[in-house]
Structure formats: structure tokens, C-alpha cells
């Protein structure tokens, strides 16, 4: 399922997403950052979906990535 997804870019964007929230010293956001850092590829996809990320933005194509 994750073969066609740019996992590195997805992880970076998720870290940015949760890292921004952690600036306000939110313990939940900090836990989310740690979870994203340790997550497998499948877990990253699940986290992204749960947080409303559009996985189409991370699809690989024959010429490279869509972003």
C-alpha cells in the first residue's frame, strides 16, 4: 500500500504539522511528534488519514513525485 507514497515527504509534513502544535507546549502534540518519528510506513499512512492529509499529494509517478 505504501509503495507508491513518498514516505519521507509524508513523515516530514506530519512532523511539521504536529511540531507546530507542540510549540504551545501541548503534551499531546509532543506525543504525536514522537509517534510520527517512530511510526512504520503503514502507521504513517494511518496517522495522515486520521488527520485529514490528502495522500494524493504524496503519490509517486513514473517521473518522480507529484509534489
PyMOL commands that set and color helices and strands:
alter all, ss='L'
color gray80, all
select helices_A, chain A and resi 7-22+27-38+41-50+55-58
alter helices_A, ss='H'
color red, helices_A
select strands_A, chain A and resi 60-61+64-65
alter strands_A, ss='S'
color yellow, strands_A
deselect
rebuild
show_as cartoon
